[in-house]
Amino acid sequence: MPVTNRLIDRMPSKERACFLARCEPVQLTFGTILCESDQRYRHVHFPVTGFISLVAAVDDHPPLEMGLIGNEGMLGVTMMLGVDKAHLRAVVQGSGSAWRMTTRQFQLGIGESPALVRALNRYLYVLMAQLAQNAACLRFHEVEARLARWLLMTHDRAHADHFHLTHKFLADMLGVRRSAVTIAAGALQKRKLIHYARGEISVLQRRGLEAAACECYAAVRGDYTQRFTAPA
């Protein structure tokens, strides 16, 4: 089966067809900024094979990743609360496809699908929990465990065992120096959990990586599973 967006998939077939008719398929390109903090959303995005980082930018400091959106979610879900401005910068972390629609079309679309409204409300809770968990993770956990967790989150959304991530990009996302990423990645590679060379990362042992990650990964994934195991 092709990879799709899980929120859209929870809609009944007729509602889904009408909703997709309001969307346009787009390609997300690595590094593209989809919206800036405190700017109004022009579009909402439902990733399919691409994925998006939510990053905080403070003064002259490098951006720090606070959340990650893949085909389990959407960019712009705060519009469900009547908030049409982005709180964090959204930048494409993984190239791939997505469904995009204008905010006006989104408002019309959710008015036609109670099933999508229920799914989006559940997802809004999951995203809020992810943001809160990430804040605690940044404060309390060691770089190696955080890197393992971050690689697992990326692996979940990349739909592949191999992806391109430079030391600088990883350092910015984790809020650490590049030397710290080098040490942490080297430790994971020494344990044969990943292979990392010249920005190319391959996940070799998924279970081992889960064991190396901090408990935040299981907590966030558990929140998602709990909210979405019930029928739509």
MIPA-471542 format. One record per atom (N, C-alpha, C, O, CB): x, y, z. Coordinates in steps of 0.001 Angstrom, whole numbers, padded with zeros to 6 digits, always signed. Last residue first. Glycine has a CB too. Layout:
BEGIN
XYZ/...
//
This chain:
BEGIN
-012144+005948+014438/-012371+007353+014096/-013839+007699+014198/-014223+008841+013946/-011858+007658+012689/-011609+003809+017293/-012125+004053+015942/-012360+005533+015692/-012726+006281+016599/-013421+003282+015722/-008529+004165+019150/-009996+004129+019104/-010463+004370+017655/-009786+005055+016889/-010615+005204+020077/-005908+004696+018763/-006305+003293+018674/-007827+003155+018626/-008353+002159+018128/-005739+002503+019862/-005090+007313+019085/-005553+006909+017768/-005850+005422+017641/-006027+004926+016528/-004544+007291+016757/-004221+007817+021637/-005248+008700+021087/-005837+008178+019792/-006953+008546+019425/-004678+010069+020859/-002261+005854+022023/-003431+005913+022909/-004560+006721+022289/-005728+006349+022404/-003047+006516+024260/-000366+006545+020085/-001064+005253+020010/-002341+005282+020828/-003381+004794+020386/-000156+004116+020497/+000511+009049+021065/-000116+008935+019745/-000946+007652+019656/-002091+007676+019204/+000957+008958+018630/+001597+008329+023533/+000501+009308+023461/-000247+009180+022141/-001477+009199+022103/+001042+010746+023626/+003660+006629+022697/+002532+006090+023452/+001337+007020+023444/+000194+006570+023358/+002945+005812+024873/+005384+008441+021533/+004760+007431+020678/+003556+006807+021376/+002553+006492+020734/+005778+006342+020297/+006121+009840+023829/+005430+010538+022739/+004718+009548+021832/+003586+009784+021411/+006420+011383+021922/+007333+007745+025324/+006229+008534+025880/+005428+009210+024776/+004197+009163+024780/+006761+009587+026859/+009411+006813+023742/+008293+005908+024032/+007088+006683+024553/+005948+006324+024261/+008716+004838+025056/+010998+009168+023807/+010514+008611+022537/+009298+007724+022772/+008281+007859+022093/+011629+007808+021833/+011662+009588+026478/+010772+010536+025813/+010217+009977+024507/+009082+010281+024139/+011506+011839+025545/+013558+007946+027522/+012163+007490+027623/+011184+008414+026908/+010013+008073+026746/+011765+007370+029077/+016281+007976+025104/+015656+008304+026381/+014181+007909+026344/+013631+007584+025292/+015811+009814+026702/+017722+005194+023276/+017016+006476+023361/+016486+006708+024765/+016267+005763+025523/+015863+006527+022350/+018664+002625+023289/+019619+003704+023560/+018941+005049+023767/+019525+005950+024370/+020611+003812+022428/+016475+001141+022534/+017026+000930+023875/+017978+002048+024265/+018090+002385+025443/+017746-000415+023949/+016207+002027+019924/+015136+002309+020878/+015631+002146+022302/+015256+002919+023184/+013936+001393+020629/+018509+000928+018866/+018393+002375+018913/+017287+002790+019892/+017422+003787+020602/+018109+002937+017505/+017864-001774+018988/+018983-001265+019767/+018940+000240+019916/+019291+000775+020967/+020281-001673+019136/+015784-001842+017137/+015520-002136+018546/+016636-001633+019448/+016382-001128+020541/+015333-003629+018744/+017158-001147+014714/+016072-000324+015235/+015843-000582+016734/+015722+000365+017510/+014781-000597+014447/+020132-001124+013517/+019415-001913+014507/+018363-001035+015189/+018661-000285+016119/+020397-002513+015550/+020779+000703+011461/+021135-000714+011327/+020355-001597+012277/+019951-002700+011906/+022611-000905+011564/+020104+003435+009585/+019687+002771+010813/+019913+001279+010624/+019318+000660+009742/+018187+003086+011165/+022484+005556+008202/+021692+004352+008001/+021363+003760+009364/+022248+003601+010204/+022446+003320+007107/+023249+008754+007021/+022945+007916+008175/+022092+006732+007743/+021111+006885+007015/+022226+008731+009272/+025601+010936+005761/+024667+009868+005385/+024486+008921+006570/+025458+008351+007065/+025179+009089+004127/+027573+012704+006479/+026193+013158+006514/+025161+012127+006113/+023964+012414+006124/+026053+014316+005649/+029901+011122+006348/+029700+012255+005444/+028233+012685+005342/+027731+012987+004259/+030219+011906+004069/+028416+008413+007910/+029599+008871+007186/+029206+009985+006230/+028302+009827+005409/+030269+007703+006419/+027223+006044+010038/+027198+007479+009783/+028502+007886+009119/+029575+007723+009701/+026973+008277+011093/+025027+003551+010966/+026242+003825+010197/+026160+005279+009763/+025157+005706+009191/+026394+002851+008953/+023879+002377+014174/+023762+003190+012969/+025082+003141+012212/+026114+002740+012751/+023374+004657+013315/+024585+000403+015906/+023166+000746+015819/+022887+001565+014574/+021810+001474+013985/+022718+001512+017063/+027135-000374+016665/+026565-000902+015425/+025048-000719+015346/+024329-001556+014802/+026905-002371+015291/+028462+000899+018586/+027568-000175+019044/+026820-000816+017880/+025976-001690+018079/+026564+000368+020068/+029625+002832+017050/+030496+001815+017658/+029686+000633+018151/+030160-000503+018138/+031303+002413+018817/+027424+004449+016544/+028005+003667+015456/+028905+002549+015989/+028935+001451+015434/+028800+004578+014517/+027036+005612+019013/+025969+004775+018448/+026497+003898+017318/+026074+002753+017155/+024817+005650+017935/+029468+007000+019200/+029122+005978+020197/+028032+005050+019675/+028099+003838+019875/+028665+006638+021507/+029287+008772+017053/+030352+007775+017078/+030061+006657+018058/+030367+005496+017788/+031667+008425+017426/+027188+010362+017890/+026990+009513+016713/+028049+008419+016656/+027765+007287+016267/+027027+010355+015425/+028493+011600+020082/+027284+010793+020286/+027044+009845+019118/+026735+008670+019318/+026064+011700+020479/+030662+012935+018827/+030903+011961+019891/+029705+011028+020055/+029871+009813+020155/+031202+012678+021219/+029288+014586+017012/+030309+013643+016540/+030551+012543+017569/+030634+011364+017223/+031627+014383+016238/+027752+016141+018738/+027088+015234+017809/+028070+014170+017303/+027717+012996+017184/+026488+016023+016623/+029799+017577+019964/+028953+016704+020789/+028208+015697+019920/+028047+014539+020305/+027950+017538+021609/+030797+019040+017835/+031668+018047+018466/+030866+017075+019329/+031204+015895+019420/+032738+018742+019315/+028752+020836+017333/+028984+019744+016384/+029862+018655+016980/+029691+017477+016667/+029624+020279+015111/+026864+021584+020329/+027972+021796+019412/+028135+020594+018491/+027718+019483+018817/+029270+022059+020185/+023202+021645+020380/+024518+021334+020937/+025599+021683+019920/+025293+022035+018781/+024609+019839+021341/+020501+021464+019558/+020932+022561+020397/+022270+022325+021071/+022470+022750+022208/+019907+022826+021425/+019511+019685+017789/+019632+019218+019174/+020080+020330+020122/+020046+020164+021341/+020613+018056+019248/+019588+021130+015418/+018321+020566+015855/+018349+020145+017320/+017337+020235+018015/+017960+019384+014992/+022333+021765+015259/+021320+022816+015378/+020013+022268+015926/+019400+022877+016802/+021078+023477+014026/+023433+019186+014970/+023805+020023+016111/+022777+021124+016333/+022391+021390+017471/+025195+020634+015900/+022310+018387+012539/+022003+017652+013759/+022300+018495+014994/+021519+018517+015945/+022797+016346+013808/+023539+020285+010844/+022084+020233+010954/+021677+019521+012246/+020800+019997+012966/+021472+019519+009726/+026247+019626+011212/+025750+020953+011569/+024246+020951+011756/+023730+021540+012706/+026136+021967+010507/+026374+016994+010237/+026695+017279+011633/+026121+018622+012062/+025570+018742+013156/+028209+017261+011848/+023541+016294+008036/+024895+016746+008316/+025100+016956+009821/+024138+017080+010579/+025192+018044+007548/+021794+013653+006774/+021775+014639+007847/+023206+015030+008168/+024008+014173+008539/+021051+014089+009109/+019840+011604+004799/+020980+012520+004781/+020810+013579+005859/+019823+014314+005871/+021134+013181+003394/+019001+008135+005421/+018667+009527+005171/+019909+010393+005336/+020900+009973+005933/+017547+009998+006114/+017602+004892+005459/+018755+005717+005109/+018288+007145+004845/+017305+007357+004135/+019498+005141+003870/+015372+003415+005746/+016423+003197+006741/+017619+004115+006529/+018550+004117+007335/+016879+001753+006706/+012209+005088+005392/+013417+004484+004821/+014440+004333+005932/+014383+005038+006940/+013992+005345+003641/+010297+006830+006258/+009858+005631+005530/+011026+004975+004804/+010856+004383+003738/+008747+005987+004526/+010615+009096+007761/+011341+009045+006490/+010918+007857+005629/+011143+007856+004418/+012836+008980+006748/+009354+008800+010174/+008733+009668+009184/+009392+009615+007812/+008802+010036+006817/+008748+011065+009676/+010896+007126+011726/+009453+006884+011648/+008825+007631+010477/+007874+007146+009862/+008775+007300+012953/+013372+008410+011550/+013186+007102+010905/+011704+006787+010720/+011301+006249+009689/+013859+005992+011735/+012918+010598+013219/+013154+010803+011794/+012911+009520+011016/+012310+009544+009942/+014578+011304+011553/+012660+009255+015640/+011549+010081+015161/+011683+010356+013661/+010695+010349+012927/+011492+011409+015943/+015219+008101+015759/+014024+007254+015700/+012821+008031+015175/+012054+007519+014359/+013710+006677+017086/+016813+010363+015974/+016962+009504+014798/+015760+008576+014645/+015331+008295+013525/+018256+008682+014895/+015979+011279+018472/+015738+012101+017298/+015851+011281+016015/+015076+011477+015079/+016717+013269+017263/+016914+009212+020149/+015483+009507+020068/+015150+010278+018793/+014168+009977+018115/+015034+010305+021297/+019651+009475+019737/+018976+008216+019405/+017479+008440+019254/+016855+007914+018333/+019249+007150+020483/+020009+012069+020768/+020278+011802+019356/+019587+010515+018915/+019000+010468+017834/+021794+011709+019102/+019390+011620+023444/+018554+012529+022662/+018754+012313+021168/+017800+012364+020393/+018862+013982+023026/+021469+009926+024156/+020089+009437+024244/+019144+010310+023430/+018211+009810+022802/+019628+009389+025706/+023646+011702+023709/+023563+010423+022995/+022138+009881+022997/+021646+009427+021964/+024512+009396+023625/+023160+013893+025462/+023124+014076+024013/+022955+012746+023275/+022193+012674+022311/+024396+014772+023543/+020927+013266+028256/+022247+013358+027638/+022119+013376+026115/+021115+012938+025553/+023140+012183+028091/+018167+015248+029533/+018768+014041+028980/+020075+014298+028246/+020307+015375+027697/+017803+013380+028053/+016942+017649+030507/+017346+016603+031436/+018163+015448+030848/+018804+014723+031609/+016150+016051+032055/+016284+019598+028551/+016814+020006+029857/+017478+018852+030600/+018492+019063+031265/+015701+020586+030712/+015244+018277+026390/+016380+019173+026186/+017053+019523+027503/+018267+019720+027551/+015931+020446+025478/+013032+017020+027602/+014140+016220+027090/+015397+017066+026921/+016493+016627+027269/+013759+015573+025758/+011290+019132+028083/+011869+018410+029217/+013102+017617+028789/+014092+017549+029518/+010828+017470+029842/+010707+019780+025401/+011286+020789+026285/+011955+020127+027492/+013057+020513+027881/+010203+021782+026751/+009530+017400+024493/+010796+017846+023923/+011488+018873+024821/+012708+018840+024982/+010566+018437+022537/+007146+017407+025924/+008135+016358+026181/+009503+016764+025654/+010521+016503+026295/+007696+015035+025541/+005847+019594+024732/+006172+019621+026163/+007251+018600+026498/+008167+018891+027268/+004916+019351+027004/+005591+018672+022099/+006315+019909+022369/+006742+019982+023831/+007865+020384+024135/+005453+021122+022010/+003993+016382+022508/+005332+016255+021934/+006165+017495+022245/+007332+017373+022619/+005251+016035+020411/+001624+017506+023470/+002389+016616+024342/+003816+016456+023834/+004752+016399+024632/+001709+015247+024443/+000837+018865+021161/+001123+019620+022382/+001951+018788+023344/+002880+019301+023968/-000178+020069+023057/+000397+016649+019497/+001439+017611+019166/+001815+018447+020383/+002997+018708+020609/+000983+018517+018023/-001775+015411+020821/-000511+014689+020641/+000631+015658+020353/+001721+015507+020906/-000633+013664+019500/-003770+017406+020576/-003286+016993+021906/-001926+016313+021792/-001021+016603+022575/-004301+016038+022587/-004024+017367+017807/-003614+018605+018475/-003092+018294+019871/-002084+018856+020299/-004792+019608+018551/-005060+014840+017369/-003697+015125+016950/-003173+016394+017619/-001992+016471+017960/-003626+015260+015428/-007651+015173+018322/-006757+014208+018969/-005306+014514+018619/-004428+014451+019479/-007116+012765+018551/-008538+017054+016484/-008524+017397+017902/-007621+016442+018682/-006911+016860+019596/-009949+017368+018474/-008353+015561+014132/-007491+016724+014308/-007432+017162+015768/-006381+017596+016239/-007978+017876+013439/-010355+013629+014532/-008956+013217+014373/-008008+014387+014630/-006974+014217+015275/-008721+012648+012962/-012642+015237+014636/-012281+014415+015787/-010814+014014+015723/-010110+014053+016731/-013167+013168+015857/-012537+016351+012044/-012480+017227+013214/-012067+016429+014446/-011231+016888+015223/-013845+017915+013450/-012912+014076+010486/-011628+014758+010437/-011475+015684+011638/-010382+015787+012196/-011485+015549+009127/-015574+013494+011134/-014532+012513+011419/-013156+013160+011424/-012320+012836+012268/-014574+011379+010398/-017028+015677+010165/-016905+015493+011619/-015790+014509+011983/-015135+014664+013014/-018233+015002+012199/-016616+017496+007482/-016155+016184+007937/-016004+016132+009454/-014955+016506+009979/-014827+015834+007273/-017166+020036+006660/-017870+018967+005969/-017511+017582+006494/-018045+016586+006005/-017579+019038+004501/-015522+021726+007952/-016954+021889+008190/-017780+020785+007565/-018953+020613+007895/-017414+023215+007662/-013111+021160+006903/-013404+020570+008208/-014880+020737+008562/-015422+019984+009371/-012525+021207+009293/-013346+022634+004434/-013230+021179+004450/-013575+020560+005788/-014262+019539+005830/-011849+020781+004071/-013370+025310+005152/-014550+024745+004502/-014536+023223+004610/-015570+022597+004845/-014614+025177+003022/-010798+025463+006208/-011946+025776+007060/-013240+025224+006466/-014102+024730+007193/-012063+027293+007260/-009332+024836+003896/-009265+023967+005073/-010474+024210+005981/-011094+023262+006462/-007947+024207+005853/-009844+027004+002260/-010339+025693+001854/-010313+024711+003029/-011185+023849+003134/-009504+025147+000686/-008449+028914+003788/-009886+029057+003524/-010499+027722+003144/-011558+027353+003652/-010134+030085+002411/-005846+028074+003697/-006524+028067+004983/-008041+028197+004807/-008813+027649+005593/-005991+029199+005866/-005286+025864+000915/-005339+027189+001520/-006088+027104+002842/-006864+026178+003073/-006016+028211+000568/-003383+022830+001110/-004607+023544+000808/-004556+024913+001482/-003872+025097+002489/-005852+022739+001269/-001485+019980+000129/-001526+021358+000584/-002872+021969+000220/-003437+021673-000833/-000367+022176-000027/+000063+016916+000817/-001144+017584+000349/-001149+018985+000953/-000856+019163+002136/-002444+016779+000741/+003389+015965-000192/+002415+016405+000801/+001162+016870+000079/+001192+017179-001112/+002993+017539+001698/+006573+014224-000605/+005280+014733-001050/+004391+015142+000123/+004604+014729+001263/+004572+013688-001893/+009943+015286+000171/+008916+014314-000170/+007610+014996-000515/+007562+016213-000694/+008708+013339+000971/+012702+015788+002415/+012029+016015+001131/+011008+014913+000861/+011187+013765+001267/+013059+016082-000019/+012671+016698+005729/+012783+015559+004823/+012016+015819+003544/+010807+016047+003580/+012275+014284+005492/+012350+019206+006783/+013511+018426+007207/+013747+017237+006280/+014887+016822+006071/+013327+017941+008645/+011188+022350+006159/+011188+020978+005648/+012486+020292+006059/+013579+020746+005720/+011019+020955+004098/+010097+024263+008934/+011072+024070+007867/+011088+022605+007446/+011010+021715+008294/+012479+024523+008319/+008408+026690+010643/+008252+025350+010066/+009185+025221+008878/+009079+025984+007918/+006776+025081+009640/+008707+028441+013695/+009088+028338+012291/+008903+026886+011841/+009213+025960+012591/+010565+028813+012069/+005823+028697+015830/+007192+028279+015567/+007458+028296+014070/+006531+028177+013269/+007458+026880+016150/+003274+029653+015714/+004044+029985+016911/+005524+029667+016714/+006383+030281+017346/+003498+029226+018127/+001372+031112+013099/+002326+030086+013522/+003070+030560+014758/+003454+031726+014849/+003323+029750+012386/-002068+032021+013298/-000654+032405+013229/+000223+031274+013730/-000135+030565+014671/-000393+033683+014045/-004682+031414+013757/-004224+031311+012373/-002789+031791+012180/-002333+031954+011048/-005138+032100+011476/-006643+029797+015942/-005351+030498+015901/-004767+030326+014515/-004394+029218+014131/-004364+029960+016994/-008829+028248+016362/-009069+029601+015900/-007808+030442+015847/-007882+031664+015721/-010072+030262+016777/-008144+025726+016870/-008403+026554+018049/-008736+027992+017666/-008904+028850+018533/-007197+026534+018983/-007536+024774+014411/-008688+024162+015072/-009086+024953+016321/-010225+024864+016779/-008377+022701+015444/-005168+025960+013855/-006360+026611+013307/-007635+026003+013873/-008695+026628+013829/-006368+026509+011784/-003237+024254+014709/-003751+025225+015685/-004930+026023+015145/-005620+026696+015911/-002647+026177+016103/-002381+022817+012518/-003498+022260+013273/-004030+023228+014322/-005156+023060+014791/-003078+020970+013938/-000313+023347+010817/-001402+024315+010857/-002578+023855+011695/-003662+024430+011605/-001869+024608+009472/+000638+020383+009412/+001138+021697+009787/-000014+022682+009700/-000624+022841+008643/+002326+022137+008878/-000233+017128+010679/-000389+018236+009733/+000283+019477+010290/+000472+019602+011500/-001885+018514+009441/+000514+013585+010916/-000078+014836+011350/-000221+015873+010255/-000315+015549+009071/+000723+015399+012442/+001821+011370+010078/+000867+011159+011165/+000095+012435+011487/-000874+012391+012246/+001591+010660+012411/+003727+012008+008277/+002421+011649+007722/+001408+011277+008799/+000273+010913+008490/+002572+010498+006754/+005199+014417+010489/+005266+013549+009321/+003871+013192+008860/+002935+013975+009029/+006068+012280+009627/+006786+016813+012334/+005501+016452+011732/+005754+015609+010495/+006441+016037+009568/+004671+017718+011374/+008229+017621+015422/+008422+017013+014107/+007076+016517+013596/+006319+015881+014329/+009457+015847+014170/+009590+020219+017577/+008619+019199+017184/+008863+018737+015767/+009600+019365+015007/+007199+019726+017321/+011759+021803+018116/+010835+021532+019210/+009832+020443+018866/+009279+019808+019764/+010104+022791+019589/+015094+022583+017305/+013884+021840+016971/+013059+021534+018213/+013581+021069+019226/+014241+020547+016251/+016380+025789+017066/+016308+024601+017914/+015003+023869+017638/+013927+024460+017726/+016421+024979+019417/+018658+027786+015150/+017310+027278+015423/+017360+025980+016210/+018273+025172+016039/+016544+027065+014119/+021346+029566+016829/+020867+028626+015803/+019461+028144+016140/+019103+028097+017317/+021829+027418+015672/+020820+032987+017956/+021155+031592+018205/+020683+030713+017047/+019729+031065+016355/+020531+031117+019529/+020136+035623+017906/+021138+035182+016935/+021545+033724+017130/+022519+033273+016527/+022361+036063+017025/+016801+035232+018911/+017881+036194+018635/+018838+035640+017582/+018414+035236+016500/+018656+036531+019933/+015672+032072+018414/+015808+033090+019451/+017024+033955+019159/+018153+033464+019160/+015923+032443+020851/+013412+029959+017008/+014542+030819+016668/+014571+031977+017661/+013627+032763+017744/+014441+031341+015190/+012335+026658+017078/+012308+027942+017767/+013566+028711+017391/+014668+028166+017451/+012202+027756+019314/+010692+024633+014625/+011894+025100+015308/+011670+026466+015934/+010936+027306+015413/+013071+025154+014340/+009447+021749+013451/+009002+022979+014093/+010156+023468+014948/+010557+022792+015895/+007695+022758+014950/+010043+020082+010372/+010490+020431+011720/+009826+021723+012176/+009663+022664+011399/+012026+020570+011768/+008374+017663+008403/+008577+019075+008713/+009023+019239+010159/+008462+018621+011064/+007291+019879+008454/+008622+015388+005592/+008346+015706+006992/+008938+017061+007349/+009865+017547+006702/+008909+014613+007921/+007140+013445+002869/+008028+014450+003427/+007730+014657+004905/+006722+014171+005419/+007893+015771+002663/+005092+011733+002271/+006420+011137+002427/+007448+012145+002940/+008519+011747+003401/+006888+010559+001100/+002975+013504+003348/+002787+012112+002929/+004113+011369+003073/+004235+010473+003908/+002260+012030+001456/+001675+016179+005360/+002785+015435+004764/+002387+013998+004407/+001570+013374+005085/+003977+015422+005721/-000427+018577+004803/-000568+017219+005304/+000547+016387+004665/+000387+015929+003534/-002001+016625+004983/-000515+022016+005563/+000144+020916+004866/-000131+019592+005585/-000072+019510+006812/+001665+021171+004764/-002164+025097+004828/-001886+024002+005753/-001317+022854+004924/-001602+022736+003733/-003183+023560+006549/-001220+028465+003959/-001604+027095+003614/-001437+026191+004833/-000666+026488+005745/-000757+026567+002422/-000734+030736+005329/-001383+030875+004021/-001914+029521+003559/-002923+029441+002859/-000396+031456+002974/-000761+031692+008678/-000701+030589+007729/-001393+030982+006430/-002509+031502+006444/-001346+029321+008322/+000894+034647+009672/-000348+033935+009408/-000100+032796+008429/+000671+032927+007478/-001419+034893+008861/+003717+034583+011862/+003123+034884+010569/+001837+034077+010396/+001713+032966+010911/+004118+034581+009424/+004961+033746+014153/+004099+034927+014247/+003567+035397+012893/+003022+036496+012793/+004854+036053+014902/+007625+032151+012468/+006934+032431+013719/+006185+033746+013647/+006705+034741+013143/+007917+032455+014875/+006979+031296+009038/+007802+031863+010098/+006950+032096+011343/+005728+032220+011271/+008462+033181+009634/+006671+028434+006912/+006099+029583+007599/+007060+030034+008688/+007856+029243+009195/+004704+029244+008194/+008385+026883+005407/+006965+026924+005039/+006226+028057+005734/+005253+028583+005194/+006298+025602+005374/+011489+026903+004088/+010725+027423+005223/+009278+027605+004777/+008991+028391+003874/+011330+028776+005751/+013320+024147+002899/+012324+025178+002591/+011586+025603+003854/+011110+024755+004609/+011323+024667+001536/+014942+021997+003539/+015396+023335+003872/+014407+024444+003595/+014628+025580+004015/+016620+023615+003146/+013892+019890+000929/+014683+020038+002147/+015156+021482+002333/+015692+022102+001414/+015888+019090+002114/+010678+020412-000365/+012112+020401-000632/+012879+020699+000641/+012559+021649+001355/+012473+021417-001725/+007741+018737-001105/+008461+019473-000079/+009959+019300-000328/+010446+018180-000482/+008064+018985+001353/+005464+018996-003686/+006718+018390-003265/+007395+019305-002248/+007594+020494-002500/+007649+018127-004483/+001882+018590-003547/+003096+019395-003677/+004297+018564-003247/+004164+017565-002540/+002996+020697-002831/-001475+018396-004647/-000256+017677-004276/+000956+018572-004516/+001055+019231-005551/-000126+016352-005078/-004081+020291-003151/-003196+020104-004295/-001963+019340-003830/-001452+019598-002741/-002800+021473-004936/-007540+019961-002087/-006090+019979-001895/-005356+019985-003234/-005933+019722-004289/-005649+018771-001059/-010175+019557-002566/-009807+020914-002183/-008285+021076-002064/-007791+022198-001953/-010478+021283-000861/-010259+016878-002972/-010554+017730-004123/-010218+019193-003841/-010003+019976-004766/-012025+017599-004510/-009939+015897-000450/-008774+015881-001334/-009003+016724-002582/-008052+017226-003180/-008435+014450-001731/-012609+016178+000444/-011528+016925+001078/-010308+017007+000156/-009715+018075+000004/-011142+016275+002417/-013989+014373-001153/-014334+015802-001213/-013212+016655-000637/-012901+017724-001162/-015645+016075-000453/-012750+011989-000322/-012687+012401-001727/-012992+013888-001876/-012326+014584-002642/-013667+011578-002571/-013453+011927+002381/-012043+012025+001995/-011906+012502+000553/-011044+013325+000247/-011341+010670+002171/-016189+011574+002270/-015660+012808+002856/-014208+013018+002434/-013786+014142+002163/-015770+012770+004396/-016199+009005+001108/-016822+010129+000404/-016311+011463+000933/-016031+012378+000158/-018345+010064+000537/-014759+007415+003052/-014288+007558+001676/-014894+008754+000948/-014178+009456+000234/-014592+006308+000910/-014188+008954+006271/-014946+008066+005379/-014632+008397+003922/-014281+009533+003601/-016473+008190+005645/-010847+009583+007472/-012128+010086+006995/-012858+009001+006212/-012208+008195+005546/-011929+011341+006122/-008359+008715+008011/-009388+008402+009005/-010764+008899+008599/-011744+008662+009306/-009015+008996+010338/-006652+009711+006097/-007114+008329+005953/-008220+007969+006929/-008951+007006+006698/-005962+007384+006136/-005962+012160+007121/-006897+012123+005998/-007480+010719+005837/-008649+010558+005487/-006198+012566+004694/-004149+011198+009039/-005320+011976+009434/-006381+011950+008339/-007562+011739+008615/-004922+013422+009751/-002153+009905+007594/-003016+009115+008474/-004248+009881+008940/-005286+009275+009207/-002233+008651+009674/-001391+010116+004231/-001481+010860+005477/-002532+010204+006367/-003664+009976+005940/-001826+012355+005213/+000372+007209+002910/-000577+008314+002811/-000529+009124+004098/+000293+008844+004970/-002016+007796+002538/+002218+004967+000935/+002176+005761+002145/+001236+006940+001933/+001291+007599+000894/+003589+006243+002542/+000522+002277-000772/+001309+003509-000775/+001187+004223+000561/+000171+004099+001245/+000860+004435-001914/+000839-001192+000000/+000000+000000+000000/+000877+001245+000000/+001886+001275+000704/-000951+000004+001218/
//
